[in-house]
Amino acid sequence: MYEKLVDFAVRQLELDPEQIQPDSTFESLGIDSLDVVEMVMDLESELGVELDLEDQKITTFQELADFIDSKLG
């Protein structure tokens, strides 16, 4: 899942994959909350699962990947 998130960020947000590390925060990469919501919505469609982030404190790529994996589990 982590690789999927990195691929999305590279394609949609035009980030350099070298910049993205598992513990990179969205903020440190210039990714705002709208970008995160769009990424999650795209993943929901692709994976056929609902990902409710409202009560989650997710700030890094790895945290988001772990959260999605837990929903797919």
Jmol script that loads the backbone (N, CA, C; Angstrom):
load data "model"
ATOM      1  N   MET A   1       0.819  -1.189   0.000  1.00  0.00           N
ATOM      2  CA  MET A   1       0.000   0.000   0.000  1.00  0.00           C
ATOM      3  C   MET A   1       0.871   1.265   0.000  1.00  0.00           C
ATOM      4  N   TYR A   2       1.960   1.196   0.724  1.00  0.00           N
ATOM      5  CA  TYR A   2       2.856   2.352   0.789  1.00  0.00           C
ATOM      6  C   TYR A   2       3.313   2.756  -0.615  1.00  0.00           C
ATOM      7  N   GLU A   3       3.703   1.757  -1.410  1.00  0.00           N
ATOM      8  CA  GLU A   3       4.170   2.050  -2.778  1.00  0.00           C
ATOM      9  C   GLU A   3       3.060   2.679  -3.613  1.00  0.00           C
ATOM     10  N   LYS A   4       1.827   2.227  -3.415  1.00  0.00           N
ATOM     11  CA  LYS A   4       0.672   2.796  -4.130  1.00  0.00           C
ATOM     12  C   LYS A   4       0.510   4.276  -3.792  1.00  0.00           C
ATOM     13  N   LEU A   5       0.679   4.607  -2.525  1.00  0.00           N
ATOM     14  CA  LEU A   5       0.567   6.003  -2.095  1.00  0.00           C
ATOM     15  C   LEU A   5       1.678   6.858  -2.692  1.00  0.00           C
ATOM     16  N   VAL A   6       2.878   6.324  -2.722  1.00  0.00           N
ATOM     17  CA  VAL A   6       3.999   7.056  -3.311  1.00  0.00           C
ATOM     18  C   VAL A   6       3.745   7.270  -4.802  1.00  0.00           C
ATOM     19  N   ASP A   7       3.302   6.216  -5.497  1.00  0.00           N
ATOM     20  CA  ASP A   7       3.000   6.337  -6.928  1.00  0.00           C
ATOM     21  C   ASP A   7       1.957   7.422  -7.172  1.00  0.00           C
ATOM     22  N   PHE A   8       0.929   7.450  -6.324  1.00  0.00           N
ATOM     23  CA  PHE A   8      -0.117   8.467  -6.470  1.00  0.00           C
ATOM     24  C   PHE A   8       0.480   9.861  -6.292  1.00  0.00           C
ATOM     25  N   ALA A   9       1.269  10.036  -5.256  1.00  0.00           N
ATOM     26  CA  ALA A   9       1.858  11.351  -4.981  1.00  0.00           C
ATOM     27  C   ALA A   9       2.754  11.811  -6.121  1.00  0.00           C
ATOM     28  N   VAL A  10       3.470  10.882  -6.705  1.00  0.00           N
ATOM     29  CA  VAL A  10       4.353  11.220  -7.823  1.00  0.00           C
ATOM     30  C   VAL A  10       3.525  11.618  -9.047  1.00  0.00           C
ATOM     31  N   ARG A  11       2.487  10.836  -9.355  1.00  0.00           N
ATOM     32  CA  ARG A  11       1.658  11.104 -10.540  1.00  0.00           C
ATOM     33  C   ARG A  11       0.777  12.339 -10.371  1.00  0.00           C
ATOM     34  N   GLN A  12       0.019  12.373  -9.292  1.00  0.00           N
ATOM     35  CA  GLN A  12      -1.010  13.405  -9.133  1.00  0.00           C
ATOM     36  C   GLN A  12      -0.484  14.702  -8.534  1.00  0.00           C
ATOM     37  N   LEU A  13       0.470  14.606  -7.649  1.00  0.00           N
ATOM     38  CA  LEU A  13       0.955  15.795  -6.943  1.00  0.00           C
ATOM     39  C   LEU A  13       2.310  16.260  -7.458  1.00  0.00           C
ATOM     40  N   GLU A  14       2.829  15.513  -8.441  1.00  0.00           N
ATOM     41  CA  GLU A  14       4.086  15.857  -9.090  1.00  0.00           C
ATOM     42  C   GLU A  14       5.248  15.991  -8.101  1.00  0.00           C
ATOM     43  N   LEU A  15       5.301  15.062  -7.154  1.00  0.00           N
ATOM     44  CA  LEU A  15       6.392  15.038  -6.191  1.00  0.00           C
ATOM     45  C   LEU A  15       7.519  14.154  -6.702  1.00  0.00           C
ATOM     46  N   ASP A  16       8.708  14.434  -6.253  1.00  0.00           N
ATOM     47  CA  ASP A  16       9.873  13.622  -6.574  1.00  0.00           C
ATOM     48  C   ASP A  16       9.859  12.404  -5.649  1.00  0.00           C
ATOM     49  N   PRO A  17       9.888  11.192  -6.207  1.00  0.00           N
ATOM     50  CA  PRO A  17       9.831  10.006  -5.340  1.00  0.00           C
ATOM     51  C   PRO A  17      10.986   9.930  -4.352  1.00  0.00           C
ATOM     52  N   GLU A  18      12.108  10.562  -4.680  1.00  0.00           N
ATOM     53  CA  GLU A  18      13.256  10.571  -3.770  1.00  0.00           C
ATOM     54  C   GLU A  18      12.959  11.347  -2.483  1.00  0.00           C
ATOM     55  N   GLN A  19      12.024  12.284  -2.549  1.00  0.00           N
ATOM     56  CA  GLN A  19      11.666  13.102  -1.381  1.00  0.00           C
ATOM     57  C   GLN A  19      10.800  12.336  -0.387  1.00  0.00           C
ATOM     58  N   ILE A  20      10.083  11.344  -0.877  1.00  0.00           N
ATOM     59  CA  ILE A  20       9.068  10.677  -0.065  1.00  0.00           C
ATOM     60  C   ILE A  20       9.668   9.497   0.683  1.00  0.00           C
ATOM     61  N   GLN A  21       9.591   9.568   1.990  1.00  0.00           N
ATOM     62  CA  GLN A  21      10.046   8.505   2.886  1.00  0.00           C
ATOM     63  C   GLN A  21       8.840   8.047   3.707  1.00  0.00           C
ATOM     64  N   PRO A  22       8.876   6.838   4.281  1.00  0.00           N
ATOM     65  CA  PRO A  22       7.738   6.378   5.076  1.00  0.00           C
ATOM     66  C   PRO A  22       7.326   7.353   6.178  1.00  0.00           C
ATOM     67  N   ASP A  23       8.309   8.022   6.788  1.00  0.00           N
ATOM     68  CA  ASP A  23       7.985   8.938   7.884  1.00  0.00           C
ATOM     69  C   ASP A  23       7.861  10.390   7.427  1.00  0.00           C
ATOM     70  N   SER A  24       7.843  10.625   6.109  1.00  0.00           N
ATOM     71  CA  SER A  24       7.633  11.992   5.603  1.00  0.00           C
ATOM     72  C   SER A  24       6.217  12.435   5.949  1.00  0.00           C
ATOM     73  N   THR A  25       6.125  13.606   6.558  1.00  0.00           N
ATOM     74  CA  THR A  25       4.784  14.119   6.825  1.00  0.00           C
ATOM     75  C   THR A  25       4.240  14.759   5.570  1.00  0.00           C
ATOM     76  N   PHE A  26       2.924  14.754   5.466  1.00  0.00           N
ATOM     77  CA  PHE A  26       2.285  15.395   4.314  1.00  0.00           C
ATOM     78  C   PHE A  26       2.664  16.870   4.281  1.00  0.00           C
ATOM     79  N   GLU A  27       2.660  17.483   5.444  1.00  0.00           N
ATOM     80  CA  GLU A  27       2.980  18.911   5.550  1.00  0.00           C
ATOM     81  C   GLU A  27       4.387  19.216   5.043  1.00  0.00           C
ATOM     82  N   SER A  28       5.341  18.372   5.402  1.00  0.00           N
ATOM     83  CA  SER A  28       6.732  18.620   4.995  1.00  0.00           C
ATOM     84  C   SER A  28       6.909  18.536   3.483  1.00  0.00           C
ATOM     85  N   LEU A  29       5.995  17.843   2.813  1.00  0.00           N
ATOM     86  CA  LEU A  29       6.056  17.690   1.361  1.00  0.00           C
ATOM     87  C   LEU A  29       5.135  18.674   0.633  1.00  0.00           C
ATOM     88  N   GLY A  30       4.477  19.534   1.404  1.00  0.00           N
ATOM     89  CA  GLY A  30       3.590  20.517   0.796  1.00  0.00           C
ATOM     90  C   GLY A  30       2.248  19.947   0.385  1.00  0.00           C
ATOM     91  N   ILE A  31       1.860  18.830   0.994  1.00  0.00           N
ATOM     92  CA  ILE A  31       0.582  18.193   0.687  1.00  0.00           C
ATOM     93  C   ILE A  31      -0.446  18.698   1.699  1.00  0.00           C
ATOM     94  N   ASP A  32      -1.488  19.351   1.193  1.00  0.00           N
ATOM     95  CA  ASP A  32      -2.495  19.881   2.115  1.00  0.00           C
ATOM     96  C   ASP A  32      -3.622  18.870   2.331  1.00  0.00           C
ATOM     97  N   SER A  33      -4.542  19.221   3.215  1.00  0.00           N
ATOM     98  CA  SER A  33      -5.604  18.282   3.578  1.00  0.00           C
ATOM     99  C   SER A  33      -6.492  17.933   2.383  1.00  0.00           C
ATOM    100  N   LEU A  34      -6.689  18.860   1.471  1.00  0.00           N
ATOM    101  CA  LEU A  34      -7.491  18.573   0.280  1.00  0.00           C
ATOM    102  C   LEU A  34      -6.801  17.516  -0.580  1.00  0.00           C
ATOM    103  N   ASP A  35      -5.486  17.613  -0.718  1.00  0.00           N
ATOM    104  CA  ASP A  35      -4.735  16.613  -1.473  1.00  0.00           C
ATOM    105  C   ASP A  35      -4.889  15.227  -0.839  1.00  0.00           C
ATOM    106  N   VAL A  36      -4.835  15.175   0.487  1.00  0.00           N
ATOM    107  CA  VAL A  36      -4.974  13.901   1.191  1.00  0.00           C
ATOM    108  C   VAL A  36      -6.372  13.336   0.959  1.00  0.00           C
ATOM    109  N   VAL A  37      -7.384  14.182   1.044  1.00  0.00           N
ATOM    110  CA  VAL A  37      -8.765  13.728   0.825  1.00  0.00           C
ATOM    111  C   VAL A  37      -8.920  13.179  -0.593  1.00  0.00           C
ATOM    112  N   GLU A  38      -8.370  13.863  -1.580  1.00  0.00           N
ATOM    113  CA  GLU A  38      -8.460  13.395  -2.964  1.00  0.00           C
ATOM    114  C   GLU A  38      -7.747  12.052  -3.129  1.00  0.00           C
ATOM    115  N   MET A  39      -6.598  11.914  -2.506  1.00  0.00           N
ATOM    116  CA  MET A  39      -5.854  10.667  -2.580  1.00  0.00           C
ATOM    117  C   MET A  39      -6.672   9.528  -1.968  1.00  0.00           C
ATOM    118  N   VAL A  40      -7.277   9.777  -0.823  1.00  0.00           N
ATOM    119  CA  VAL A  40      -8.082   8.756  -0.147  1.00  0.00           C
ATOM    120  C   VAL A  40      -9.313   8.409  -0.983  1.00  0.00           C
ATOM    121  N   MET A  41      -9.962   9.401  -1.568  1.00  0.00           N
ATOM    122  CA  MET A  41     -11.136   9.142  -2.398  1.00  0.00           C
ATOM    123  C   MET A  41     -10.774   8.279  -3.603  1.00  0.00           C
ATOM    124  N   ASP A  42      -9.655   8.573  -4.241  1.00  0.00           N
ATOM    125  CA  ASP A  42      -9.203   7.768  -5.377  1.00  0.00           C
ATOM    126  C   ASP A  42      -8.921   6.326  -4.940  1.00  0.00           C
ATOM    127  N   LEU A  43      -8.293   6.177  -3.789  1.00  0.00           N
ATOM    128  CA  LEU A  43      -7.996   4.840  -3.282  1.00  0.00           C
ATOM    129  C   LEU A  43      -9.259   4.084  -2.908  1.00  0.00           C
ATOM    130  N   GLU A  44     -10.246   4.784  -2.346  1.00  0.00           N
ATOM    131  CA  GLU A  44     -11.523   4.141  -2.028  1.00  0.00           C
ATOM    132  C   GLU A  44     -12.147   3.557  -3.286  1.00  0.00           C
ATOM    133  N   SER A  45     -12.143   4.338  -4.358  1.00  0.00           N
ATOM    134  CA  SER A  45     -12.709   3.867  -5.625  1.00  0.00           C
ATOM    135  C   SER A  45     -11.928   2.675  -6.157  1.00  0.00           C
ATOM    136  N   GLU A  46     -10.632   2.784  -6.133  1.00  0.00           N
ATOM    137  CA  GLU A  46      -9.769   1.739  -6.675  1.00  0.00           C
ATOM    138  C   GLU A  46      -9.853   0.440  -5.879  1.00  0.00           C
ATOM    139  N   LEU A  47      -9.926   0.562  -4.548  1.00  0.00           N
ATOM    140  CA  LEU A  47      -9.889  -0.616  -3.684  1.00  0.00           C
ATOM    141  C   LEU A  47     -11.268  -1.134  -3.292  1.00  0.00           C
ATOM    142  N   GLY A  48     -12.313  -0.328  -3.537  1.00  0.00           N
ATOM    143  CA  GLY A  48     -13.663  -0.740  -3.182  1.00  0.00           C
ATOM    144  C   GLY A  48     -13.892  -0.825  -1.685  1.00  0.00           C
ATOM    145  N   VAL A  49     -13.284   0.100  -0.949  1.00  0.00           N
ATOM    146  CA  VAL A  49     -13.418   0.112   0.510  1.00  0.00           C
ATOM    147  C   VAL A  49     -13.617   1.552   0.970  1.00  0.00           C
ATOM    148  N   GLU A  50     -14.360   1.713   2.068  1.00  0.00           N
ATOM    149  CA  GLU A  50     -14.560   3.053   2.615  1.00  0.00           C
ATOM    150  C   GLU A  50     -13.498   3.328   3.666  1.00  0.00           C
ATOM    151  N   LEU A  51     -12.847   4.479   3.533  1.00  0.00           N
ATOM    152  CA  LEU A  51     -11.777   4.864   4.443  1.00  0.00           C
ATOM    153  C   LEU A  51     -12.168   6.156   5.150  1.00  0.00           C
ATOM    154  N   ASP A  52     -12.686   6.036   6.355  1.00  0.00           N
ATOM    155  CA  ASP A  52     -13.121   7.199   7.116  1.00  0.00           C
ATOM    156  C   ASP A  52     -11.962   7.711   7.963  1.00  0.00           C
ATOM    157  N   LEU A  53     -11.402   8.845   7.558  1.00  0.00           N
ATOM    158  CA  LEU A  53     -10.238   9.402   8.252  1.00  0.00           C
ATOM    159  C   LEU A  53     -10.608  10.419   9.328  1.00  0.00           C
ATOM    160  N   GLU A  54     -11.889  10.696   9.500  1.00  0.00           N
ATOM    161  CA  GLU A  54     -12.296  11.778  10.400  1.00  0.00           C
ATOM    162  C   GLU A  54     -11.702  11.689  11.797  1.00  0.00           C
ATOM    163  N   ASP A  55     -11.704  10.510  12.376  1.00  0.00           N
ATOM    164  CA  ASP A  55     -11.228  10.362  13.752  1.00  0.00           C
ATOM    165  C   ASP A  55      -9.768   9.915  13.825  1.00  0.00           C
ATOM    166  N   GLN A  56      -9.110   9.904  12.700  1.00  0.00           N
ATOM    167  CA  GLN A  56      -7.729   9.431  12.641  1.00  0.00           C
ATOM    168  C   GLN A  56      -6.758  10.605  12.657  1.00  0.00           C
ATOM    169  N   LYS A  57      -5.642  10.408  13.319  1.00  0.00           N
ATOM    170  CA  LYS A  57      -4.562  11.399  13.315  1.00  0.00           C
ATOM    171  C   LYS A  57      -3.450  10.833  12.448  1.00  0.00           C
ATOM    172  N   ILE A  58      -3.583  11.046  11.141  1.00  0.00           N
ATOM    173  CA  ILE A  58      -2.641  10.487  10.186  1.00  0.00           C
ATOM    174  C   ILE A  58      -1.865  11.630   9.562  1.00  0.00           C
ATOM    175  N   THR A  59      -0.535  11.579   9.714  1.00  0.00           N
ATOM    176  CA  THR A  59       0.286  12.680   9.219  1.00  0.00           C
ATOM    177  C   THR A  59       1.406  12.240   8.283  1.00  0.00           C
ATOM    178  N   THR A  60       1.629  10.909   8.162  1.00  0.00           N
ATOM    179  CA  THR A  60       2.720  10.427   7.309  1.00  0.00           C
ATOM    180  C   THR A  60       2.194   9.408   6.300  1.00  0.00           C
ATOM    181  N   PHE A  61       3.012   9.165   5.277  1.00  0.00           N
ATOM    182  CA  PHE A  61       2.661   8.165   4.274  1.00  0.00           C
ATOM    183  C   PHE A  61       2.519   6.784   4.895  1.00  0.00           C
ATOM    184  N   GLN A  62       3.433   6.427   5.802  1.00  0.00           N
ATOM    185  CA  GLN A  62       3.370   5.101   6.414  1.00  0.00           C
ATOM    186  C   GLN A  62       2.130   4.946   7.289  1.00  0.00           C
ATOM    187  N   GLU A  63       1.767   5.982   8.038  1.00  0.00           N
ATOM    188  CA  GLU A  63       0.556   5.917   8.862  1.00  0.00           C
ATOM    189  C   GLU A  63      -0.673   5.701   7.991  1.00  0.00           C
ATOM    190  N   LEU A  64      -0.740   6.404   6.861  1.00  0.00           N
ATOM    191  CA  LEU A  64      -1.880   6.243   5.958  1.00  0.00           C
ATOM    192  C   LEU A  64      -1.877   4.838   5.356  1.00  0.00           C
ATOM    193  N   ALA A  65      -0.724   4.346   4.950  1.00  0.00           N
ATOM    194  CA  ALA A  65      -0.623   2.989   4.384  1.00  0.00           C
ATOM    195  C   ALA A  65      -1.058   1.950   5.417  1.00  0.00           C
ATOM    196  N   ASP A  66      -0.621   2.103   6.654  1.00  0.00           N
ATOM    197  CA  ASP A  66      -0.995   1.156   7.717  1.00  0.00           C
ATOM    198  C   ASP A  66      -2.499   1.207   7.976  1.00  0.00           C
ATOM    199  N   PHE A  67      -3.076   2.411   7.973  1.00  0.00           N
ATOM    200  CA  PHE A  67      -4.512   2.560   8.193  1.00  0.00           C
ATOM    201  C   PHE A  67      -5.296   1.848   7.084  1.00  0.00           C
ATOM    202  N   ILE A  68      -4.893   2.069   5.848  1.00  0.00           N
ATOM    203  CA  ILE A  68      -5.597   1.441   4.717  1.00  0.00           C
ATOM    204  C   ILE A  68      -5.449  -0.075   4.787  1.00  0.00           C
ATOM    205  N   ASP A  69      -4.247  -0.549   5.083  1.00  0.00           N
ATOM    206  CA  ASP A  69      -4.031  -1.992   5.220  1.00  0.00           C
ATOM    207  C   ASP A  69      -4.938  -2.588   6.305  1.00  0.00           C
ATOM    208  N   SER A  70      -5.136  -1.860   7.396  1.00  0.00           N
ATOM    209  CA  SER A  70      -5.987  -2.368   8.472  1.00  0.00           C
ATOM    210  C   SER A  70      -7.445  -2.467   8.018  1.00  0.00           C
ATOM    211  N   LYS A  71      -7.862  -1.595   7.136  1.00  0.00           N
ATOM    212  CA  LYS A  71      -9.233  -1.634   6.615  1.00  0.00           C
ATOM    213  C   LYS A  71      -9.414  -2.752   5.595  1.00  0.00           C
ATOM    214  N   LEU A  72      -8.338  -3.083   4.910  1.00  0.00           N
ATOM    215  CA  LEU A  72      -8.408  -4.141   3.890  1.00  0.00           C
ATOM    216  C   LEU A  72      -8.276  -5.533   4.510  1.00  0.00           C
ATOM    217  N   GLY A  73      -7.619  -5.569   5.694  1.00  0.00           N
ATOM    218  CA  GLY A  73      -7.283  -6.790   6.385  1.00  0.00           C
ATOM    219  C   GLY A  73      -8.295  -7.826   6.427  1.00  0.00           C
TER     220      GLY A  73
END
end "model"
wireframe off; spacefill off
backbone 0.3
color backbone group
